[in-house]
């Protein structure tokens, strides 16, 4: 066996391990995205107890995936931001607060992108609250929408540094304007 054969064998073993981790990360990412969507649906349907159980399971899945996701960040970012969106929405609905980055255990980009996505879920809650005649809750959700947007307003980085953020920021602004108009219309009725 030549030295080259030994090197090729080691490289092949390394790549086989990397492929196995990649497959596990992709499977986990798809499941996390589905689970985050289910949690958000449960919250919109006022099934917070069930959402709480699933949120705990989702957090465990995120932490387990974080241990093996090195070199695959591009492929996990969406899953982590979906987790952040669900976690923020859950916390706002059940505790009246936004969880800190350190509580969620994800990287900066996943946190900020997921936080921006939460604005859309809050807009839906504003509308649901208004449909139920609950202006106090609608105003509370609206305040969280504005807090998220205003807190992130000064963030300005190139697309290559924080991909997708500017678009999410613009969408959040439009959602806030829409929700604000709806609240004003409701008060005038």
N, C-alpha and C positions, 0 to 999 in steps of 0.2 A: 504494500500500500504506500503510495507516494504521499508526500506532505500535502499536496493539493487535495487528495482524497480525504484526508483528515479534516482539512479546512472546510471542504464542501460538506462533509457530514455534520460538522458543528454548525455551519450556517443553516443547513437544512433543518436541523433540530431546533435552532433558534427561531427560524421562520415558521415552523410548524407550531411552536408554542405561541408565537405572536398571532398566527391565524386563529388558534383556539381562543385566545383572549379577545380578539376582534369579534369573532362569532358570538361569544358570550356578551360582550358589550352591546352589540347590535340587537340581540334578542332582548336584553334588559332594557335598552333604550326604547324599543318599540312598546314593550309592556308598560314602562313608566309613562309614556305619552298617553296610552289608552287609559291607564289608571288615573292620571291627572284629569283627563276629560270626564271620567266617571265621577270623580270627587266634585268637580265643578257642577255637574248636572245634579248631584245629590244636594249640594248647597242651594242651588236655585230652586229646588223642590222642597226646601226647608227640612231636609233630612240630615241634620248636623251630627247626630249621634253615629249614624252609619258612616258619614264622611270622616268623622274623627278616627274611627277604627281603620279605615282605608288609608287615611293620611299617615298614620303610624307605620303601616306596612310600606307605603310608598317611600317614606323617609328611610326605612331600613334598606330598601332596594337601591336608593340613591347612594347611601353610604357604602354599600357593598360594591356597587359599580365604580364608585370613585377610587376604590382600592386597585382596580385593574384597568382603568381607562387611560393610563399614560400612553401617549402617542396617538390617541384616538379622539382627542378633544373636539375636532371638527364634527365627528359623528355623534357626540354626546351632548353638544351644546343645546340642541333643540329639546331634548328630553329634560335636561336640567332646568331650562327656562320654563318649560311646562310645569315642572314640579314647583318652581318658585311662584308661578302664577297661581296654582292651586293652593299652595301654602299661604300666600298673602291673602287671597280671597277668603280662605278658611279662617284665618286669624282675624281679619276685619269683621267677618260675619259673626264669629263666635266670641271674640274677645275685645273687639273694638280697637285693635292695634295692628300695626304692620310689623312683621317679624324682621329682626335685624339680619344682616348678611351672616354674621357669626352663628346665628341660631340655625341657619339652613344648611351650612356646610358645603356650599357651592362656590364657584369662582365669581369674581366681580362681574364679568360679562353676562353670565347666566342670570345673576341676581338682577342686574339693572334691566335686562331685556324682559325677563319674566315679570318684573314689577310694572313695566310699561304695559304689558299685555293684560295685567289685572285691571287696568282702567276700563277696558271693554266689558269685563264682567260686572264691574261696579255700575257702569251705565245701564246695563240690563236690570240690575237691582233697583236703580233709580226709577226706571219705567215700571217695574213690577210693583214697587212701593206706591207710586202714584196711582196705578190702576186699582190698588187696594184702598186708596184714599189716605195713605199714611205719609203725609208730607214730612213729618219729623224724620222718619227713616230715610226718605228720599234725600232730604237735605244732608243727613249724615253721610250717606254714600257719596253724594256730590262733593262734600268737603274732603273725603278721602281721595277722590279723583283729582281735585285741585291740588291737594297736598303732594301727591305723587308727581304730578306734572310740574308744579312750582319747584319742588326739590331737585328735579332733574333738568330744569330749564337751562342751567348754565353749562351743561355737558355738551361740548362741541369737539368731536374728534373725527378724524378721517374715517371713511368707510372701512378701510383696511384694519384700523385699530378697533373699532366697535361697529362691526357690520350689522346693518339693519336698524340701528338705533334712531337715526334721523327720521326715517319713515315712521317708526313706531311713535316717536315724539309728535310728529305731525298728525298722525291718526288720533293720538290721545287728545291733542288740542281740539280737533274737530268733534270728538266724542263729548268733550267737556262743553263745548259750545252748544251742541245738540241737547245734552241733558239739561243745561242751564235754561235753554229756551223752553224746554218741556216743563220745567218746574215753574217758570214765569207764567206760561200759558195756564197751567193748572191753578195757580193762585188767582188768576184773573177770572176764572169761571165762577 
